[in-house]
Amino acid sequence: MRIAILDPAAGISGDMLLGALLDAGAPVERLQSLPRRLGLAGQVSVDVERVERGGVSATKVNVRLADGSMEAPSRPVAAHHHHGGEDHPASAPRHEHEPAHHAHRHVSDLMAIVERADLSEEVRAKALQAFRALAEAEGRVHGVAWERVHLHEVGAFDALVDIIGSIEGFEELDVRRIYSRPVAIGSGWVQADHGILAVPAPATLELLAGTEIGPDGPVIREATTQTGAVLL
């Protein structure tokens, strides 16, 4: 039986897990065909590149919309500043090159895309479970029903590729059991859409309930994202 051991000593995100799965032998062509199999050909593309991080060669996966925009990491801030008025916490990160006209996508709409996509039944079931968990965590944080939770279009399509691609990557590698070492979550504060939030963001914290947390080392930023948390 083939097993996988995750070591999220520097945190975990969807693109980090996708890169690790590709380096472990998951077929890049299968991942790059995912937008077409989701019915999003021409709207979303996946490119893969070799990068260097701390002197170590790694695989980086980028999910781009047709206009070239893609999700960027949450921006760390030096200190917490009180926001009055109508400002309220939200755990959605900022997006790189995101035009103002980009729409929002309800999680229930994303689940409908998963339902009709060209996927194995096991991948489909696990992806639907992940999106439901993500929406329920956000719903608990914001005090709304999970069906009303929405994501920015960039983040929504990025989450589709990250979640489904990761689940499918384990299937392609014929991994039957997955273990994980303790996960780093990061520290500090990040700028979200409606204010400044402590790390981990509230929805990420909800998703990590019951998970063993490890030391963060010198990380003063968001090390584990919502997508990484729900996949973990």
C-alpha positions as CSV (number, residue, x, y, z in Angstrom):
1,M,0.0,0.0,0.0
2,R,1.4,3.4,-1.0
3,I,1.2,6.1,1.7
4,A,1.9,9.8,1.8
5,I,3.4,11.8,4.7
6,L,2.9,15.5,4.7
7,D,5.4,17.6,6.6
8,P,3.9,21.1,6.7
9,A,6.7,22.6,8.8
10,A,6.4,25.8,6.8
11,G,2.6,25.7,6.6
12,I,0.4,24.4,3.8
13,S,-1.6,25.9,0.9
14,G,-3.2,24.5,-2.1
15,D,-0.4,25.5,-4.5
16,M,2.2,24.2,-2.1
17,L,0.5,20.8,-2.0
18,L,0.0,20.7,-5.8
19,G,3.7,21.4,-6.3
20,A,4.7,18.6,-3.9
21,L,2.4,16.1,-5.6
22,L,3.8,17.0,-9.0
23,D,7.4,16.5,-7.7
24,A,6.2,13.2,-6.3
25,G,5.2,12.0,-9.7
26,A,1.6,13.1,-10.3
27,P,1.1,13.9,-14.0
28,V,1.3,17.6,-14.9
29,E,-0.9,17.0,-18.0
30,R,-3.8,15.8,-15.8
31,L,-3.6,18.9,-13.6
32,Q,-3.4,21.2,-16.6
33,S,-6.5,19.5,-18.2
34,L,-8.5,20.3,-15.1
35,P,-9.9,23.7,-16.2
36,R,-11.3,22.0,-19.4
37,R,-12.8,19.1,-17.4
38,L,-14.4,21.7,-15.1
39,G,-16.0,23.5,-18.0
40,L,-13.7,26.5,-17.5
41,A,-11.6,26.3,-20.7
42,G,-10.7,29.8,-21.8
43,Q,-11.5,31.2,-18.4
44,V,-8.8,29.5,-16.2
45,S,-5.3,28.1,-17.0
46,V,-2.7,26.3,-15.0
47,D,1.0,26.8,-15.6
48,V,3.9,25.1,-13.8
49,E,7.4,26.4,-13.3
50,R,10.6,25.6,-11.5
51,V,11.5,28.1,-8.7
52,E,14.1,28.4,-6.0
53,R,13.1,28.9,-2.4
54,G,15.9,29.3,0.2
55,G,18.3,27.7,-2.3
56,V,16.1,24.7,-2.8
57,S,14.6,23.9,-6.2
58,A,10.8,23.4,-6.1
59,T,7.7,23.2,-8.4
60,K,5.4,26.2,-8.4
61,V,1.8,25.9,-9.7
62,N,0.0,29.1,-10.8
63,V,-3.7,29.3,-11.5
64,R,-4.6,32.2,-13.8
65,L,-7.7,33.8,-15.1
66,A,-8.0,34.8,-18.7
67,D,-6.8,38.3,-18.0
68,G,-3.7,37.0,-16.2
69,S,-4.8,37.7,-12.7
70,M,-4.1,35.2,-9.9
71,E,-4.4,34.9,-6.2
72,A,-1.7,36.4,-4.1
73,P,-0.7,35.7,-0.5
74,S,-2.3,37.7,2.2
75,R,-0.3,40.8,3.0
76,P,1.4,40.9,6.4
77,V,1.1,44.1,8.4
78,A,3.3,45.3,11.2
79,A,0.7,45.8,13.9
80,H,-3.0,45.7,14.5
81,H,-5.0,48.9,14.1
82,H,-8.5,49.2,15.3
83,H,-11.2,49.6,12.6
84,G,-14.4,51.2,13.7
85,G,-17.7,51.9,11.9
86,E,-19.0,49.1,9.6
87,D,-15.7,47.4,9.1
88,H,-15.7,43.7,10.0
89,P,-13.3,40.8,9.7
90,A,-13.2,38.8,6.6
91,S,-10.8,36.0,5.9
92,A,-10.5,36.4,2.1
93,P,-7.0,37.4,1.0
94,R,-6.1,40.2,-1.4
95,H,-5.6,39.2,-5.1
96,E,-2.8,40.0,-7.4
97,H,-3.9,42.1,-10.4
98,E,-7.5,41.6,-9.6
99,P,-9.7,44.0,-11.7
100,A,-12.6,45.7,-10.0
101,H,-15.1,44.0,-12.2
102,H,-14.3,40.5,-11.0
103,A,-17.4,38.9,-9.6
104,H,-18.0,36.8,-6.6
105,R,-18.9,33.1,-6.7
106,H,-21.1,31.4,-4.1
107,V,-19.6,28.2,-2.8
108,S,-22.8,26.4,-3.8
109,D,-22.1,27.5,-7.4
110,L,-18.6,26.0,-7.2
111,M,-20.1,22.8,-5.9
112,A,-22.4,22.7,-8.9
113,I,-19.3,22.9,-11.1
114,V,-17.8,20.0,-9.3
115,E,-21.0,18.0,-9.7
116,R,-20.9,18.1,-13.5
117,A,-17.1,18.0,-13.9
118,D,-15.2,15.1,-15.5
119,L,-13.9,13.5,-12.3
120,S,-13.9,10.1,-10.7
121,E,-16.7,9.7,-8.2
122,E,-14.2,9.4,-5.3
123,V,-12.5,12.7,-6.2
124,R,-15.9,14.4,-6.7
125,A,-17.2,13.2,-3.3
126,K,-14.1,14.4,-1.5
127,A,-14.0,17.8,-3.3
128,L,-17.7,18.4,-2.4
129,Q,-16.9,17.5,1.2
130,A,-14.0,20.0,1.2
131,F,-16.1,22.9,-0.2
132,R,-18.9,22.2,2.2
133,A,-16.4,22.3,5.1
134,L,-14.9,25.5,3.8
135,A,-18.3,27.2,3.5
136,E,-19.4,26.0,6.9
137,A,-16.3,27.4,8.5
138,E,-16.8,30.8,6.8
139,G,-20.5,30.7,7.6
140,R,-19.7,30.2,11.3
141,V,-17.2,33.1,11.3
142,H,-19.6,35.6,9.5
143,G,-22.8,34.4,11.0
144,V,-24.5,33.4,7.7
145,A,-25.7,30.1,6.2
146,W,-23.0,28.2,4.4
147,E,-25.0,28.5,1.1
148,R,-24.6,32.3,1.2
149,V,-20.8,32.2,1.6
150,H,-19.0,33.5,-1.5
151,L,-15.4,34.0,-2.7
152,H,-13.9,36.4,-5.1
153,E,-13.8,35.0,-8.6
154,V,-10.0,34.7,-8.5
155,G,-9.9,32.9,-5.2
156,A,-12.9,30.8,-6.2
157,F,-11.3,29.4,-9.4
158,D,-8.0,29.0,-7.6
159,A,-9.7,27.0,-4.9
160,L,-11.4,24.7,-7.5
161,V,-8.0,23.8,-9.0
162,D,-6.2,23.6,-5.7
163,I,-8.7,21.4,-4.0
164,I,-9.7,19.1,-6.9
165,G,-6.2,19.0,-8.3
166,S,-4.7,17.9,-4.9
167,I,-7.3,15.2,-4.3
168,E,-6.9,14.0,-7.8
169,G,-3.1,14.0,-7.4
170,F,-3.3,11.6,-4.5
171,E,-5.6,9.4,-6.6
172,E,-3.2,9.5,-9.6
173,L,-0.3,8.5,-7.3
174,D,-2.5,5.6,-5.9
175,V,-2.0,6.9,-2.3
176,R,-4.2,4.9,0.0
177,R,-3.4,6.5,3.3
178,I,-2.2,10.0,4.3
179,Y,-0.4,11.0,7.5
180,S,0.7,14.5,8.6
181,R,3.3,15.9,10.9
182,P,2.3,19.0,13.0
183,V,1.4,22.0,10.9
184,A,2.9,25.5,11.2
185,I,0.2,28.2,11.0
186,G,2.3,31.4,11.1
187,S,1.9,34.5,13.2
188,G,1.3,38.2,13.1
189,W,-1.4,40.1,11.3
190,V,-2.6,40.2,7.7
191,Q,-4.6,42.7,5.7
192,A,-7.9,41.1,4.6
193,D,-10.7,42.7,2.5
194,H,-12.5,44.3,5.4
195,G,-9.9,44.8,8.0
196,I,-6.8,43.5,9.7
197,L,-6.9,40.0,11.1
198,A,-4.7,38.0,13.4
199,V,-3.0,34.9,12.0
200,P,-4.5,32.3,11.6
201,A,-7.6,33.9,10.0
202,P,-10.8,32.9,11.8
203,A,-12.0,30.5,9.1
204,T,-8.6,28.8,8.9
205,L,-8.7,28.4,12.7
206,E,-12.1,26.7,12.4
207,L,-10.8,24.3,9.8
208,L,-7.7,23.4,11.9
209,A,-9.8,22.4,14.9
210,G,-8.4,19.1,16.2
211,T,-5.2,19.4,14.2
212,E,-1.8,19.2,15.9
213,I,0.0,22.5,15.6
214,G,3.8,22.7,15.3
215,P,6.3,25.5,15.9
216,D,6.3,28.4,13.4
217,G,10.0,29.1,13.4
218,P,10.8,32.6,12.0
219,V,7.5,32.8,10.1
220,I,5.7,36.1,10.7
221,R,3.0,35.8,8.1
222,E,0.1,33.5,7.1
223,A,1.8,30.1,6.7
224,T,-1.4,28.0,6.4
225,T,-4.2,29.2,4.2
226,Q,-7.9,28.2,4.3
227,T,-7.4,26.0,1.2
228,G,-4.4,24.3,2.8
229,A,-6.3,23.8,6.1
230,V,-9.3,22.3,4.4
231,L,-7.1,19.9,2.4
232,L,-5.2,18.9,5.5
